[in-house]
Amino acid sequence: MLASLSLIFLVGLAMGAICQKLKLPRIIGILVTGIVLGPYVLDLLDPSILSISAELRKMALIIILLKAGLSLDLKDLKKAGRSAVLLSFVPASLEIAGYVLCAGWSCQCT
């Protein structure tokens, strides 16, 4: 399991660096690494890694979202002003309202 994790990290970093040299986002190299090393192409990963892949995907998503959130520049957000607030607030508010309305409707149906 440790060998599989180290293989993923080392090849992922190398592919990320290659993609960066090609003026592509590093995440593309990391994603390609996961696809190539995974069970559908080369199948080089330990089965125990594949059994915890759901948890690993959640951790990767958290890391990606943190990196994206921490790279936001407050000055740029202030320049965008009202549109940035509306683009973040309105969709979330409508989604919450939809859940509330559908949850009330589904409780009455049962």
HELIX and SHEET records of a PDB file:
HELIX    1   1 LEU A    2  LYS A   21  1                                  20    
HELIX    2   2 ARG A   26  LEU A   37  1                                  12    
HELIX    3   3 PRO A   47  SER A   51  1                                   5    
HELIX    4   4 SER A   53  LEU A   70  1                                  18    
HELIX    5   5 LEU A   74  ALA A   80  1                                   7    
HELIX    6   6 ARG A   82  CYS A  109  1                                  28    
END                                                                             
